[in-house]
Every structure is written in C-alpha cells, then in structure tokens.
Amino acid sequence: MCASSIPPNAPKISSNDFAVFMTKLIWPLNTTQKIAFLNKPEDGGVSLQIASNDDSTKDPLQVKYEKQAKEGTLNIIEAIKEIVKQRYVPILDRLKLQFVDDPKDASIRIQFDETKGSWSKVGSDALSVSNKNEATMNLGWFNTSTVLHEFGHALGLVHEHQNPSGNTIDWNKTELYDWANTTQGWDENQTNKQIIDRYSVNELNGSKYDPSSIMLYFYPAKLTNDNKGTSQNLTLSDIDKQVIQKIYGKDSTDEANQISMSGRVVQKGGNLYLYVAAALAVALAIGIGIIVAKKKKKK
C-alpha cells in the first residue's frame, strides 16, 4: 500500500465519467517533466515483490520481471523506465516525461528505501520540494503495479477509494485501524487521511468510481462490516487510460476544460480562471502606465 502526499489546502473535482485527478496539481500542458533516481534499489534494500501467484492476472511486464529476478538479470531502474515508457508515455500527448541522470535537473526524484513504504507527491506538488537531494517519490518495494500507482500520483491522480462518486465503504474501523497500524505503521489520523476520508466533488477531475483502477487500494474483506473487499488491480484500467488522456491527451484542452498559462493550470469556469483575468488586468495596467508616461514626457 502507498501513501499519497497532498498539500493540506489543495483543492480536489469530479466530472461525469473515475480515475481521479487533483485539479490544481495537474502539470502544465506541453511541458517536459524530468525524472531522476537518487540512489540504487540495492542501497535502499528494495527488491522485486511478487504481485500474484496467478500469472494470468499479472501485467505481462510483471511476468517478465519475475522471470528476470529468478535468473538474476533484473535491473529495477531500467524496469521502471520501461514501465513508464510503455504504459504512460503513449497516452501523454501533451506532457513529456524524460529520465535524466542528474537529480538537480529533475522535478520528480525517486528514492529507494524499504523502511519508508511507497508514496509520491501528487502532480506538480513535487515542485514544493525545493531541495534537489530530497525525494518526491519513494519506492519501498518494486513491482509493476506499484510503479504504475506511484506514477499515477506523480501525474496528479489520487486514491480511487476516496472518490466521492463511489458508494461509501462500510469500514470496520477497529479492524481497519489495527490492520493499518500493523501493516503500514499508521495511527488513526493517518489511516483516516489515506483510506477513510473522501474528497469533495468540487475538488477533483475524473470519472465515476472505477473498481478496476490502478489507484484503488487492495483491502481484505475483513476490514469492512459487510465483508466486501477489493481485488488487487495490477495494471491501468481502461478508465484510467481514458481519464489520463482527457487531462494530458491531444484533445485535453477542450476535454478537461483547462488551459496552461504562465506555469499554472487554470480551469475554465472555476475560481482558478481568475488567474487569467488578473494576469490580463496587470498587463493592461502596465500598458496604460507606459502610454501615460510617454504622453507626459512629450508635454
């Protein structure tokens, strides 16, 4: 399980069709976001995690990496690059992801540390980490689904089970708190934040609840009062892909009703649209000031 890292005051939004994006944290369109690694997997004690005992449910890349691990030929860093290039890059028409060697050039910086779990800053909130030697994503273990999940966060996606468009999960909080503490080391407050609390509808941009989303936590049936758990989703769902393309695809400006201006993502029709009006007002005021100043000089 991972923990997303979202600023406490970040607004979150839902449209009609849910993989879920944090609207304010979507990367500006037509930009290149560079990715670098801060250390090696072996330095952080990170190794391959078997995703499932049933090969038929696995992503083909996961099957490949498990075979390589048995043969002693698995290169986790190269595997991560392959996952991103095969699964995300083809659906990101208006956002470029580029792996670089120097973390100082990267906005997304990956650390391997088995003691810190797997987590990622959400979208452009990675820019809030000004120290270029500090991670914006940590991988505490490696498998295809974890990489897809954490890079989903890095693109701006948040947890599917906190989607306000889905049915409320009837959590057995006693069991849930005990399980989260035992498996994740989370107290009740952190468990509420990462699992129970749901985003408000006017804060997110996405789809209806998608039980097949890569952003949905796997949780056992015993954690709910109605004994309904979730399946372990190991790859991007069709809806994940559709929603990502609505945000970053070739028609994303029209589909997502947002524009990119001066490094900000601005949603049309929403409060953020005021940034555009403010920018135009400032430009107009400066222009008027220059004209007035020239006229005074002529006098």
C-alpha positions in Angstrom: 0.0 0.0 0.0 1.2 3.5 -0.6 0.6 6.9 0.8 0.0 9.9 -1.4 1.4 13.2 -0.3 -1.1 16.0 -0.9 -0.8 19.6 0.5 -3.5 20.1 3.1 -5.1 23.1 1.4 -5.1 21.7 -2.2 -8.5 21.8 -3.8 -9.7 18.5 -5.2 -13.0 17.8 -8.6 -15.2 15.3 -10.3 -16.8 15.3 -13.7 -19.1 12.7 -15.1 -17.2 9.8 -16.4 -13.1 7.9 -12.0 -9.6 7.7 -12.1 -9.3 10.9 -10.1 -7.1 14.0 -10.7 -6.3 16.7 -8.2 -7.2 19.6 -10.4 -4.8 22.2 -9.0 -1.9 19.8 -9.2 -2.1 18.8 -12.8 1.1 19.6 -14.6 1.0 22.4 -17.1 0.3 21.1 -20.6 3.1 21.0 -23.3 5.9 20.8 -20.7 8.6 18.3 -20.0 8.9 16.8 -16.5 12.3 15.2 -15.9 12.7 12.2 -13.6 15.9 11.1 -11.8 16.9 8.5 -9.3 18.6 9.5 -6.0 20.1 6.1 -5.2 20.2 2.5 -6.3 17.5 -0.1 -5.3 20.0 -2.3 -3.5 21.2 0.7 -1.5 17.7 1.1 -0.1 17.1 -2.7 0.3 14.5 -2.7 -2.4 13.8 -5.8 -4.4 11.1 -7.3 -6.5 7.7 -8.1 -4.8 5.7 -10.9 -6.2 2.3 -9.4 -7.2 0.2 -12.6 -7.5 0.5 -16.4 -7.7 -1.6 -16.4 -10.8 0.3 -15.4 -13.9 -3.0 -14.9 -15.8 -3.8 -11.8 -13.7 -0.4 -10.2 -14.0 0.7 -7.4 -16.2 3.0 -9.1 -18.9 5.8 -6.8 -17.7 5.5 -8.2 -14.2 5.8 -11.8 -15.5 8.9 -10.7 -17.4 10.5 -9.1 -14.3 9.7 -12.1 -12.1 11.5 -14.3 -14.6 14.5 -11.9 -14.7 14.6 -11.9 -10.9 14.9 -15.7 -10.8 17.6 -15.5 -13.5 19.5 -12.8 -11.6 19.2 -10.4 -14.5 16.6 -7.9 -13.2 17.6 -4.2 -13.4 15.0 -2.4 -11.4 15.8 1.1 -12.6 15.7 0.0 -16.3 12.4 -1.8 -15.5 10.9 1.4 -14.1 11.8 3.3 -17.2 10.3 0.6 -19.3 7.0 0.6 -17.4 6.6 4.3 -17.7 7.6 4.4 -21.4 5.2 1.5 -22.3 2.3 2.3 -20.0 2.2 6.1 -19.6 4.1 7.8 -22.4 1.8 6.6 -25.2 -1.2 8.3 -23.6 0.5 11.5 -22.6 0.3 13.5 -25.8 0.7 16.9 -24.1 3.1 16.0 -21.3 6.6 14.7 -21.8 8.3 12.5 -19.2 12.1 12.3 -19.6 14.5 10.3 -17.5 17.8 12.2 -16.7 20.9 11.3 -14.7 21.2 14.4 -12.6 18.6 14.9 -9.8 19.3 18.6 -9.9 17.6 18.7 -13.3 14.6 16.7 -12.2 11.2 17.7 -10.9 10.4 14.1 -10.0 13.1 12.4 -7.9 12.8 8.8 -6.9 14.4 7.3 -3.8 14.6 3.6 -2.9 14.1 3.0 0.8 12.4 -0.2 2.1 11.8 1.4 5.5 9.7 4.3 4.2 7.0 2.5 2.3 5.9 3.5 -1.2 4.5 7.0 -1.7 4.6 10.0 -4.0 3.9 13.7 -4.1 0.8 14.4 -6.2 1.4 16.1 -9.5 3.0 19.5 -9.5 3.2 19.5 -5.7 6.5 17.8 -6.4 7.8 21.3 -7.1 7.2 22.2 -3.4 10.3 20.1 -2.6 13.0 22.7 -3.3 15.9 20.5 -2.0 17.1 18.7 -5.1 18.6 15.9 -3.0 15.2 15.2 -1.4 12.7 12.7 -2.9 9.3 13.4 -4.3 8.6 9.7 -4.6 9.8 6.7 -2.6 9.6 3.1 -3.6 9.8 0.7 -0.6 9.4 -2.3 -2.9 9.2 -2.9 -6.6 6.6 -4.4 -8.9 4.8 -3.2 -11.9 1.5 -2.2 -10.2 3.4 -0.2 -7.5 5.3 1.8 -10.2 2.1 2.4 -12.1 0.3 3.5 -8.9 3.0 5.9 -7.7 3.5 7.4 -11.2 -0.3 7.9 -11.2 0.2 10.1 -8.2 3.1 11.8 -9.8 0.8 12.7 -12.7 -1.8 14.1 -10.4 -4.0 11.1 -9.7 -5.3 10.4 -6.2 -6.8 7.4 -4.5 -9.8 5.8 -6.1 -11.4 4.5 -2.9 -11.6 8.2 -1.8 -13.6 9.0 -4.9 -16.8 10.8 -3.8 -18.7 9.3 -6.8 -18.4 5.8 -5.3 -20.6 4.1 -2.7 -19.5 4.8 0.8 -17.4 1.9 2.1 -18.7 0.5 5.4 -15.4 0.2 7.2 -14.9 -1.9 10.3 -12.8 0.8 11.9 -11.5 -1.3 14.7 -10.2 -3.9 12.2 -9.0 -1.2 9.8 -7.1 0.8 12.4 -5.4 -2.4 13.7 -4.5 -3.6 10.2 -3.2 -0.2 9.0 -1.1 0.1 12.1 0.3 -3.4 11.8 1.0 -3.3 8.1 1.7 0.4 7.5 2.6 1.8 10.9 -0.2 4.4 10.6 -2.0 5.9 13.5 -5.8 6.6 13.3 -5.3 10.1 11.9 -3.1 8.9 9.0 -5.4 6.0 8.3 -8.4 8.4 8.1 -6.4 10.6 5.7 -5.2 7.8 3.4 -8.1 5.5 3.4 -11.4 6.7 5.0 -11.7 10.4 4.2 -13.2 11.2 0.8 -12.5 14.1 -1.4 -15.2 16.7 -2.1 -16.8 16.7 -5.5 -15.7 20.2 -6.4 -12.0 19.4 -5.8 -11.4 16.6 -8.3 -11.3 16.0 -12.0 -12.1 12.4 -13.1 -14.7 9.8 -13.7 -17.3 7.7 -11.8 -15.9 5.2 -9.3 -13.7 2.6 -11.1 -13.2 -0.6 -9.2 -10.5 -1.7 -11.6 -8.4 1.5 -11.3 -4.7 1.1 -10.5 -5.3 3.9 -7.9 -7.6 1.7 -5.8 -6.1 0.2 -2.7 -6.4 -3.6 -2.2 -8.0 -4.3 1.1 -9.3 -7.6 2.5 -13.0 -8.3 3.2 -12.5 -8.5 7.0 -11.8 -4.7 7.1 -15.5 -3.9 6.2 -18.7 -4.6 8.1 -20.3 -6.1 5.0 -17.3 -8.4 4.2 -16.7 -6.8 0.8 -13.1 -6.2 0.0 -11.4 -5.2 -3.3 -9.4 -7.1 -5.9 -5.7 -6.4 -6.4 -5.5 -4.3 -9.5 -2.2 -4.8 -11.2 -2.4 -2.6 -14.3 -4.0 0.5 -15.7 -7.8 0.1 -16.3 -9.4 1.3 -19.5 -11.0 4.2 -17.5 -7.6 5.1 -16.0 -6.3 5.5 -19.6 -9.4 7.4 -20.8 -9.2 9.9 -17.9 -5.4 10.4 -18.2 -6.0 11.2 -21.9 -8.7 13.7 -21.1 -6.2 15.5 -18.9 -3.0 15.1 -20.9 -4.1 13.8 -24.3 -4.1 15.6 -27.7 -7.6 17.0 -27.0 -7.0 17.7 -23.4 -7.6 21.5 -23.6 -11.2 21.0 -24.7 -11.9 17.8 -22.9 -10.6 18.8 -19.5 -11.8 22.5 -19.8 -8.4 23.8 -18.7 -5.6 25.8 -20.1 -2.0 26.3 -19.1 -0.8 29.8 -18.5 2.5 31.1 -17.0 3.1 27.7 -15.4 -0.3 27.5 -13.8 -3.1 25.1 -14.6 -6.3 27.1 -14.9 -9.7 25.5 -15.0 -12.3 27.4 -17.2 -15.4 28.4 -15.4 -13.8 27.9 -11.9 -12.2 30.1 -9.4 -8.8 29.4 -10.9 -9.9 31.2 -14.0 -9.4 34.4 -12.1 -5.6 34.0 -12.6 -6.2 34.7 -16.3 -8.2 37.8 -15.6 -5.7 39.0 -13.1 -2.8 38.5 -15.5 -4.6 40.4 -18.2 -5.5 43.2 -15.8 -1.9 43.6 -14.8 -0.7 43.6 -18.4 -3.4 46.2 -19.3 -2.4 48.4 -16.3 1.3 48.2 -17.2 0.4 49.1 -20.8 -1.7 52.1 -19.8 1.0 53.3 -17.4 3.6 53.2 -20.2 1.3 55.2 -22.6 0.5 57.8 -19.9 4.2 58.2 -19.1 5.1 58.7 -22.8 2.4 61.4 -23.1 3.8 63.2 -20.0 7.3 63.2 -21.5 6.0 64.7 -24.8 4.4 67.6 -22.8 
